[in-house]
Amino acid sequence: MTIKVAALFVLPDGPYRELAGVDIWDEKRDARLYEGPHRVVAHPPCERWGRYWHGGPSAKVRRNKGDDGGCFIAALEAVRRFGGVLEHPAASAAWRVFGLKRPPRSGGWVNADFRGGWTCCVDQGHYGHRAQKATWLYAAKVPLPLLKWGKSSGGIRLDDGYHSKEERRRATRTGICQRLSRRQRLETPLPFRDLLLKIARGEAVADGDNAK
């Protein structure tokens, strides 16, 4: 029997659609209102927590760091309360704001807080992404599997970037760099989606045993 999991802060037409045993909470349902009872896989929006939280060099409106409408804290509390796993880009400022320990880039689970949470850094490039896409996970009330630690080989580094839209256009025109689309950068690849669901369900994964 498949253990039911709630997928929070996901696209209605994204990689979790029409999966058996997955309850989708998209923007329309407002995942901040999730009240259980199932374990969760949480993908809170990251735009206001990353390197370009202010909107980037060409932004016309100045943003506030961490202003995500309470999405991250809602996702964090859902994982703590019901169990499961949350993912955010590596170096997310949310870790510092909410008092979570930064995981080592080399990998391995470490104690994240005094609320029973654990955190690690894993490259989505090991699990189907075309870029390295270093990612921080926060998990609670689930077994902690050994994953493919360290930097993934090859791929595109998403944090290299350019200073302006014109530089990005010029690089693409001259063949210096073929960038991924915004959706390709943000969307969870299917192998990584499956990994997160297995963690939330407490199932064994291909890379090992409980890592505590």
Disulfide bonds with the S-S distance in Angstrom:
none
